[in-house]
Amino acid sequence: MDDMANAPRNNRTRTRVAAALIATAVAGHATSARAQAVAPPTVVTHVDAQYPASALASRKHGDVTLALTVDVDGHVSKVEVLESGGADLDEAALIAARQWTFVPAKRGDKPLASRIRVPFHFAPPAAPPELVTPGKPGETETETETESDAHTAAAAPTEVHVTGRPNPPSRGVSDFRLTRTTLTAAPHGSGADLLATAPGVYIAHPEGEAVAQRIYLRGFDAEHGQDVELKVAGIPMNQPSHIHGQGYADLNLVIPETVRSIRVIEGVYDPRQGDFAVAGTAEYDLGVEERRSRVKLSYGSFGTKRVVAIWAPEGQAEETFGAANFRSTDGFGDGTRGGTSGGAVGQYKLKLPYDVTALFHLGAYAARSNIAGVVRRDDVAAGRIGFYDAYPDPSARAQSAGTSRTQLGVTLEKAPDADGSRLSAAAWLYLASFRARTNFTGYMQRSRIEPTWVGRGDLIEQSNDDFGVGGSVSYRSARMVPMKEIGVQYELGTEVRTHRIAQQQNLLQAPQNETWDRRDDAELKSTDIGAFGDVLISGSKYVRVRGGARADLLFFDVDDKLGNFIPSFSQKNHVVGFRRTASGAAFGPRATVEGHPASWLRLSASYGQGYRSPQARQLEEGEQAPFAKVQSYEAGATLKDGDRLSLSLVAYQTNLSYDLAFDPGEGRLERIGPTSRRGLVGYLLASPAEWMSLSVSATYVHATLDSPPVATPENPSPAFVSGQSLPYVPPLLVRSDVAFTRSIGAAFGKPLAWKAGYGTTFLSSRPLPYGQTSPPVFLLDATIGVRRDWLELSLDAMNLLGAQYADTEYAFVSNWQTSAVPSRVPARHITAGAPRALLASVTLYL
């Protein structure tokens, strides 16, 4: 299968099984109490039609709808044309449909004949893919209509409507679709780790599973999500104005076994991309392909225990499922990384009148874990502390985090009409809480309330409670042909979201965690109203243009309860607090031009402007919100040999008006100057054999700071200078994922199959502040398993080679009281990456 959403499924055909976009399996509509539910047929073999040579001269587009009678053996016994697209297109569709095979419809355990409707859309073979692409075997959804009498229904064919799953239109060479084949090649401990299979992405977990992952994407150190727009089931995960980091996005809610695919757009070229889409966008599509419930039990290194239960009833759409996940671990090192977590995700797809379907989504996650924090490399080298340990100091041992998130969403979509028009709407809400206690600098802080208070420990407590509500509406027009060989289609949409946020930041003194200084206490309100327009213009068979624009209006209301702070040595002449409002607008054009000089070659050039909203608490009264503006350029090519080989090459540049960098003293992101990134990406997908798949990517980036941040009284000598390489960003990142699956015969009359796979990650030396660098990193993860029918055994190995590496590395001034005379020279600090870990699993299919 092809991992790229922008690649055609078959170079010889441009047939599209026209997706209704919205369907669900609704069986057993019989009014008789005696009638049993009918399980509709499911596709086993799906053959695309060949575009007829007789239609090439006129470059004819057309739609054909067939009625297929599927017999009790799963073969197509009869085909009828319900809606004709012309004799030549009808014949091509008939030839293909007769080759389809199915698992027959069933009432109980008894197979029965059924009748299904299959729509085809034809486009000339040299033209780029249509807006809707075909479903694959196993992606078929069905709607069953049974007779009212059980006996009659068993004798006569049952009417079934077969639909496929659409892929969105391509946005250039860097628009990648990661399928289950790639996502499951190597083991992944969390939903966030699945992103590491995308080109140029590295995922780190320096603060444990109760804190969001740290993301590196194509030269951006996106921290906890500041520069990557993240969506799960259409619900935005980024939280604006989060105290721990702007755009904070916790993907730990995602259960890896429920991810059907991930679409990653690297760059900002789609008008639908909104806030935080600076480096790009990642959208998680949830679904369970194998319609069979299961329970998975796992146990492994460091006392790790995990239980996953998935409900996936047969006859239902892949989007309909329920899953729960519970995990506990002692953590590696000296016992300062233990934690517990749990979550649940459920979806249900419901068919409504007027060809409308609704997808309901509910997800929840909660976790609590200890945090080891950072250690100085010079202390490790001197033997004062172990590489995987935490300082014995009470302030270091008091580090921990707790988080929870509950989200609800519903998406309504009307099946595309025959002319290609479509209407969709969505609404969502979430409630998220976060509390973390971290200490990066040891004993450096001084109270601003009582300046004589010093040396009580830099244990920073941060809390953030966020209630968010939002939704979207979009309309895609019919396909228009204003002149010969010119096709036009447009889409208009709007998105809104509003948030109510309460946040605090204090300094605590361990072990009683008494508050000894207050830094932030604010209540924030923000509203984002966005609108976009997108146009597709199909010129000759060689060229296609997609482009549009997006505009967003943001409004902020800040109740800063510690604003206009009065130091203890000053005379009190006012009440502390500062209430203010601010607003701003962001506008950006986006466009992609595609050329198809040959059936095996696609050329593409893209340009776009995006934005990142500011931290609300940093705004002044009436200020025009200073959005971080990004300009993104890229050009590239994709070479493709059917479904067996795809090679993408990209050159890109990204300019950002101002960046953010981690401030260890405050434990959060602070503003620095403008930055630039230039780089190259290569991405190879191959299937050398039916039992083997391969994904390899290499990303090189030259990321620099264009001008230094402005010096302040608090920081008269910033750690950044003009032209320096951006800290923490690896110039070279190479990733590979290889999967092997093969049958090895039978055991006790049932097929026996094995699977194996591995993933490798290479990070080159990363620059650090003050002219230092971190060592390179090479990691290998592997998995092996065997399955017989209802029983599967597997073994996962993370960091199989046992590399001792730093998950993240910093350079800053600290004082952990490990020497008689503390140094004011910036020192290197690390958070240890996990050592070798094994996890054995037993899966029972029900």
N, C-alpha and C positions, 0 to 999 in steps of 0.2 A: 504494500500500500504506500501511497505517496504521502509524505509528511508535510508537503507544502500546499497551502490553500490556493496558491496561484498557479499551480501546474495542472495541465489536463490529465485526465485519467488514462486516456489511450490516444496515441498519436494518429491512429487510423480512423478515429470516429469523433464526431462532435455531437453525438446523441446525448440528450439529457432526459433522464427520468424526472419530469417536472415535479419538484417537491411542493407539496401543499403547505410546508413549513410547520403546520400544526395538525397533529393527529394523535389519537391515543387508542389503545385497544379497549373497546367497550363490547363485551361479549354477553350473551344471554339476555337479549331484549325480549324474549318470548313471553307473552302474557300468561300462558298456561303455567300453573304451578308445577306441572310435571316436566316442563322443559328444562334441560340442563344447559349450562353455558357452552358456547362453541368457541374453542380455541382456534383462531384464524391461522391460515397457512403462513409459513415463514420461508423466505427465499434461501435456497442453498446455492444455486448457480445463477448468476446474473450476467447476461450477455448484452453489451451495447450494440446498437444497430450501426451499420455502415452507411455513411452519407451517400446517397445514390449519385453516380456519375452524371446521370441525365439532368440533375439539378445544378451542376456546377456552373454552367454557363450563365444562368440567371441568379446565381448565389441565393437560392431560395431559402427562406426561413419558413418553418411551419410546425404545427402541432398535430399530433395524432393521438387519439385515445382508443385503446383496445379493451375488449372484454375477454379475459382468459378463463377458461374452465379448467380447473385443476382437479385431476381425478384422485382416487383414493391412494394411488401409488406415488403421488407428488409430481406427475408429469402433466404437461399442458396437452389436453385432449382436443380442445376446440378454441379457435381464436376468431373474434368478430371485431369489425371496425365500427366503433360507436361514433367517433368524430373524425372525419377525413381531413388529411392535409394535402391531398392530391395522390394520384395513383402511384407515383414513384416513391413518395415518402411512406405511403401506406404499406407498400410491399416491403420496404426496408424494415419497418417496424414489425411486420408479421414474421419475417425471417428470423429476427432476433428473438421475439417473444416465444416462438415455438421451441427455442433452445433453453428456456428457463426451466429450472427444477425447484421443487419445494418440499418442505416437510408438510404433509397434507393437513388440512383443517381437521379438528377432532372434537367430538362430543364425548366427554369422559376419556376413555381409552380407545374409543372406536373412531377410526379415520372415516372421513366423509368427503364427498365432492364439494367443491366450492367454486364460486365465480367472482373474479376480482377485476377491478378497473385499473389499467396502467396507462398513464399519460406519458407521451414522449415529446420532447422538443428538439427540432433539428436546426442546426446552424452549419454554415459551410465549414469544411475541415481546416482551412487555413486561418480562420478567424480565431481570435482569443476566446477563452472560456466565457460562457454566459454568466449572468449574475447568479444563476442557480445551477449547481452541479449535482451529479447523480449520487444517490446513496449507494453503499456497497453492500454486498451480502452480509447479513447480520445487522444492517442499519435500517431494515424495513419496519415500518410501523403500519398497523392495520386497524380498520374499523369494520366491525362485523354487524350485519343485519340478518337476524334469523327469522324463520317462519314462526308463526304463532303456535303451531302444533308440532310437538316434538317428532312424531312419526313422519309427518310430511317434510320437515326440515332435513331429516336424515336421508330422505330419498332424493330430494331436489338440491341442486347446487346452492350454496349459501353466498349471498352477495358480499364481497369484501372490497374495501378501497385501499389500495397499496400506495404508500407515499414514501418519499426519500427524505434525507436530511440535507439542507442546503449549506454550501460554503459561502462566506461573504466574498465580495469582489476583491481582487488582488490590489495591493497598494505598493507594488514595486518588488524588487528582488528580495528585500529584507522583510517580507511578509511571510512568516513561517508558520506552518501547521504541524505541531508535534502530535503524532498519533500514539495509540497504546503500544504499538510495536517498538517505538523508540523509548517511550516513557517507562516501559517495564523491562528493558534490556538489562539494566543494572538495578540493584536495590536502592530504594529511597525511603528514608525514615519519616518524611513528612511531606505534605502537599507542597510546601515551599521548595523542597529539594528537587521536585520534578522539573522546576525551571532550569536547573543546571544543565539539562540536555539541549537547551537552545544555544545557538552560537553567541559567544562573547559573554556568557552569564556565569557567575560564580556565586554560590550561596554560602554564607557563614552563619554560625549560631554562637557568637561570643558570650551571650548573656542567658543561654538556656532556653528551654521550650516555653517558658511563660512570658518571654519577650520576643517580639517579632524578629524574623530573620534579617540579616544584613545582605543586601543585593549589590553586586557589581554587574553593570551592563555596559558593554562597549565603551569603556573609558569613563563611566560614571560610577562613583562610589555613592550609590543611592541610599546608603544607611538603611533605614527601616521602611523605605518606600518613597522618599522625597522626590525622586526623579523617574519613577516608573508607575504608570497608571495600572492598577490591578483591579480585576473584576472577577467575581465568582458567580456563575449563573446569572449574569447581567447586573449584579449588585456591586457597587463600588466598595472596595475594601479600604482605600486610603481615607484617613481621618484628617481633616484640615485643622491646623492650629493645635496639634497635639503637643503636650508639654515635653515629651521625650524626643520628638522629632517631627517636623512638618511632613505631612503626608504619610504618617505612621500607618502601616498596613500589616496586620497579623494574619498570615496564611495558614497558621496551625489549625484553623477550623476545617481545612480541607482534608478529607480522608483519601489517601492516595489511591485506594482500590476503587473509588467512585469517579475518578477523572477519566473521561472518555478521550479528550484531546485538549490541547492548549494552543491558542493562536497567539503568536508573539510578533508584534510589529515593532521593529527596531528603527526608531525615528518617528517623526510626527508628520504623516502624510495623508491621514484620513480625517475628514471634517468631523467625524464622530468622536475622535480623541479629545478628551477634555483636560481638566486640571491634573497636574502632575505628569502628563505625558511629555516629559522633557527628553528622556533617553528612549522612551517607547511605551508600549502597552502590552500587557499580558492578560488574556481572557481565558478563564477556565470553563470548559464545557463539561458538565457533570452528566453521567449516565453509566449504566451497567449493561454491557453488551451481552454477556452470557446470562440468559434468563433462568437463573437458578439460585436459590437462597443458599447461604453458606455461613459457617462459623470458622474463624481462624484463631488459633491459639499459638502464642509465641513466647519463647523464653531464651534469654541470652546473657551475654557478659554484663557485669556490674549489676547483677540482680534485676535485669530488665525483664518486665512482664508486659505482654500486650494481648488484648482480646479485641477482635473485630467481628461483628455480626452484620450481615447484609441480607436484606429482604429484596428479592428481585423476581416476582411472580411471572410465570410463563404466560404468554399471550398479551402482556402489557408492553407499552412502549419502553425503549431503553431509558428514557428520562424518568420513568416511574420506578422509584426504589426507596428503600430506607436503610440507613447504615448507622451503626454506633461503634465507638472506638474508645477503649480505656487503656491507659498505660501508666506504669510506675517504674522508677529506676532509682538505684542508689547513686548513680553517676560515677564517673571515673575520678581518680585522684584520692584525696583524703576525706571524702564524704561531704564535700561542700557543694555538690552539684545534684543532689537527689531531688526528685520531684514527682508529682502525680498530675495527670491530665486526663481529660475525657471530653468527648464530643459526640454529636449526632447530627446527621444531615438526612433530610427526606424530601422527595419531590413526587408530585403526582400530576400527570397530564390528562386533562379532561376535555372531551369533545363537547362543544356547545352548538346550538343552532346556527344557521347561516354560515357554515364552513369556518367557524371560529373555534379555536382551542385555547385553553387556559393551562398554563404551567404554574403550579404552586410550589414554592420552595420554602423550607424551614431549616435553619441551621443554628447550632449552639455549640459553644466551646468554653471550657474553663480549665485553668491550670495554675499550679502553685509550685515554685521551685526555688532552691537555693542557688546563689551565684558565687562562684569563686573569685571573680573580679580579676584585676590585672596584677602581674608581678613584674618587678624590674629584672631585666636580663642580667645586670651585674650581680644581683643577689643570687640568681640561679647559678651563674658561673662560679661564684664564691662558695657555693654549697650552703648558703644560709637558708635556702628554701628549695623544695623539689619543683621540677618543671610542671608537674600536674597538680601541685598543691596550692593552698591559699595561705596568706599570712596568718599567723596565730593571733594576731591583734584582734580584740573584740569588735572594733569598727569594721574590719575586713570580714569577720565571721558573721556579722549581722546582715550581710547583703542577701537580698531575696527579691522575688517578684511574684505578683499574683495578677491574673487577668481573666476576663470573661467577655463573651460577646454572644448575643442572640440576634438573629436576623430573619426577616420574613419578606418574601417577594412574590409577586404574581405577574405573569406576562400573558397578554392577550394578543393573539395574532389571527388575522384573517387569511385564509389560503389565497395565494396569488390567483387573480382572475386569468382568463385565457390570454388577455392582452399584456400580462406581466405586472399589472398594478397590485399593490399590497398595502395593507394598513396594520400597524402594530402599536401597542401601548404597554407600558409597564409601570409598576409602583413598588416601592420597597421601603422598609424601615429597619433600623437596627438600634440596639442599646449596648454600649461597650463600656467597660470599666477597666482601669489600669492603675496599678500601684507598684512602684519599684523602689528599692533602697540599694544604692550603688556608691562605691567609693573608689575613685580613680587616683587621687592625689595624696592619700594618707592623712597628713596633719599639716595643711597649708592654709586653711580658711580662717578668716577673722569675722566675727559677728558684725553686722552693720547696725544692729539694734544697740548692742553694748560693745563698742570697739575693744574694751579690755578683755572680752571673752575670746580666747584664742587657744588652739591646741586641744580642742575637744573632739577632733576627728571630723573628716570631710564626708561623712555618710549623708548622701543626698537622698531625700525622700521626694518622690514625684507621684502625683495622683492626677488622673484624668478621667472624667466621666463624660460620655458623649452620647447624645440622643440625636439620630439623624433620620430624616424623612426625605424621600425624593421620588421622582418618576420621569417618564419620557413618553413622547408620542412621535411617530414618524409615518410618513406617507411616501410610497414609491409610485411613480407615475407609470402609465402604460408605455409600451415601446412605440415610439413615433418614428416615422420615416419621412422627413421633410423633403428629401430629394433622393435620387437614385444612389444606392450604396452608402447612404448616410443614415445612421440610426442614432436616436437621441432618447435618453431616459434620465429623469431627474428624481431626487429624493429630498424632501424637506423634513426637518425634525426639530424638536425642542426638548431640552432636559432641564430639570429644576432640582435643587436640593437645598435643604435648610438644616442647620445644626444648632443645638443648645449644648454648650460645653462648660463644665466646671473644672478648674485645675488649680493645683497648689504645688509649691516647691519649698521645702524646709531643709534645715540641717539638723541631724539627730546625733545624740551622744549615746553610744552603746555602753553597757549592754541593756540599759533600761529604755533606750530609744527616746530619751527626753528631747523635746524640740528646743534647740538653743539659738536658732536664727530662722527668720522667715524671709523668703526671697520672692515668692509669687503667690498671689491669691486673687483669682479673677474668674468672672463669669462672662462667657463670650456667646454672641449670637452671630451667625453668618448665613447668608443666603446667596446662592449662585443660580443665575438664570441664563441658560445658554441656548443658542439657536444655531442651526447649521443648514447649509445647502450643498448638495452634491450632484454633479452632472456627469453622465457617461455619454461620450460621443464615439461612435464606431465609424471610422472613416473607411478607407479601402480595407481589403483583407489583410493589409500589412500593419496598420496603425490603429491604436485605440488610445483615447485620452479620458482620464478621470480627474476631475478637479472641482473645487468648491472653496468654501470658507466657513469659518466658525467665529461667533462673537459671544462673549460672556460678560455679564454684569454681576459684580460681587458687592455685597453690602456687609459691613461689620458694625457691631455694637459691642463695645468693650466696657465692662464694669471692673476696673482695676482697683481692687480694695487696698492695695499697698502703694498706689500711685501717689506722687508728691510726698514721698517718704520724708519723715523728719528725723534726722540723726539725734542720738541722745544728748549730744553736746550743743544742739541748737535750741533756740527759744521756740516754743510751740506757739504758732500764730494761725494755724488752720487745722482742719480735720483731714486725716490721711484718706486718700482716695482720689481717683481720676476717672470719670465717666466720659467716654468719647465715642464718636462714630466716624466712619470713613467708608469710602466706596471707590470703585475703579472699574474700568472696562478693558477687556483684552480682545483683540481681533487678529485673525491670522488666516491667510490664504494657504491652501494645500493643493498640490497637483501631481499627477503621475502620467507620464507618456510611455506607452509600450509599443515596441516594434517587433514584428514577426517576419524577418527576412527569409526564414526557413522553418519547416515544421519542427525541427529539433533545436531551434535557437530562439530565445526571447531576450530582447534588449529592453532596458528600462532606465528612466531617469525620473527622479522625484525631488520635490521641494516642498517645504512646509514651515510654518511658523506656529509655535505653541507657547505655553505659559505654565508657570507654577505660581499659585496664589501665595501671598505673604503670611507670616505669622501675625495673627490679629493683635496680640499683646504688644507688638513692636510698633504699631501704627499710632500716629498722632491725630489730634482732633482735626477733622476735615481734610485729612491727607488723601491725595489721590493714590490709591493703593499701588505700591511699587511692585508690580508683577515681575517675576523673573522671566524675561523673554528669550526664547530659543529660536534659532534659525538652523534648519537641518537640510543638508543637501546629500544626494547620493546618485550614483550611476553604476549600473552593473549589467550582468548577463547571466542567463540560466541556459545550460546545455542539457538536453534531456534525450534519453534513449528509452522510450516506452516507460514502463513501470520499473525497470531494472536499474536505471542509473539517472541521477540528477546531480549536476554540479552548478553551484551558484558562486559568482565572484562579484564583490561589491567594493567600491571605493566611496568613502563618505567624509563629510566634515560637519561639525556641529559647533555653533557659537552660542554661548550663554551670557546674558547681560550681567548676572551676578550669581555666584555659587554659594553653597553652604559647606561648612566644615565642622567637624566635631570639636567641641570645647570640653576637655576633660575636667576643667575646674568647675564648670556648671553642669556637666553631664548631659549636654544637649547640643543641638546644632546652632551655629552662629554664622552670620553673614561674612563672606569675603568678597573679592573682586570678580570681574568678568573672566571667563575661561574659554578655551578653544580645544577641540578634539579633532584630529585627523587620523583616519585609519583605513585598514583593508580587512576584508572578511572573505573567507573561503568556506563553503559548506557543501559536503558531499553526502549524498544518500545513495545506497547501492543495495541490491539484492543479488549477490553472486550466485545464489542457489535458492531453491524454494524454502530450504530450512535455515537460511542465514540472512540476516539483515545487518546493515552497517551504517552508522552515522558518525561523521568526523567533521569537526569545525576548527578553524584557527582564526583568531582575531588579533590583529596588531593595532595599537593606538598610540598616538603621541598626544598626550594631554598636558596642557600648559596653563598657567595663570597669566592672564594678559596684563593685569596691573594689581598691585598689592592692596590689601584693605587699608582703610584710613586708620592711623594711629589714634588711640583714645587714652584718656588719663588712666583708665584701668589696664590698658594694654598698649603702652607706649612703643613697644618693639614687637610688632606682629611676627609670627613664625613664618610668614609667607612673603616672598619677594617676587618682583615682576619677572616673568619668563621662566620661572622654575617649573619642573615637572610636578603635576598635581600629586599630593601624597596619597598613599594607600591604593593607587590604581596600578595594576600590573600591566606593563606595556604589551605583553604577549600572553594570551590564554588559549590553550589547546584542549579540546574535549573530544572524546570518542565514546561511542556506545555500540556494542556488538551483541547480537542476540542469536542463539541457536535453539531451534525447536524441531523435534523429529520423533516419529513413532518408532518404537523398538519392539513391535509385535503385540502379543496379547498375554494376559494373565488371567486364568480362570474364566476364559470366555469374554473378557472385556479388553478393549484397546489399552495399551500401555505406552505412555509418551514421556519424554524427558525434555527438559529445557535447561539452558545455561546461558549466562551472559556476563558481561563486565562493562564497567565504565571507568575511564581514566580522565584525570584532570591535571593539567600542568599550568602552574602560574610562574611567570618569570619574576625576578627580583622586583619588589615594589619600592618606589621612592618613599621616604619618610620626611617629615619636617626637619629642618636644621641640617640638610645635606646628607642624611643617613639613608640606608637601604635595608630591606629585609631579604633573607635568603629565599631562593626559589622553592617551590613546593610541587611534589608529584604524589598523587593519590590514586589508589586502585581499589575499586569496589567490585565485588563479584557475587553471583548467585547461581545456585544449581538446584534442580528439583525434579521430581518424578510424580506422575499422576496416573491413577487408574480409576476411572469413573468418578465415584463419590469421595475418593481419598487422594489427597495430595500432600507430599512431604517436600520441604524445601529448607535450604540453608543459605543464609545471607552473611557475607563478610564485608564489613566496612573498614577501610584503610588496611587492606589485606597485607600490605608489605610492612605495616607497623611503623610508618614514618612519624618521626617526632617533629611537629611543625606548629607554628603559631597560626591560629585561626584568624586573628587580627593582630596587628602590631602598631604601636604608637611611639611618639617621641615627645615628651613634655617634662616639666619640672614636678617632682614629687618628694615627699618626705615620709617614709614608712618607719622611721626611727630604727633602722637596722644598722646605723653607724653613729658614732659619737658626735660627729660634725656633719649635719645634713648638707647636701650639695644643692646649689641653686643652678647647676648646669642641667640642661634637658637630658633626660635618660630614656633609653628604649624600654618600653613596657609591652608585655604580650598577654594575650589570653590563649591558653593552650588549646590546640585542636585535639579531637578525640583520638585516643590510641586505637589499636586493632580491637575490633568488637565482632563477635559472632552472634547470630540470632537464628535459632531453629524454630520452624513453624510446622504445624499440622492444620490442614484445612479440610473440613468436612462439608461436602456439598449435599444439600438436602433435597 
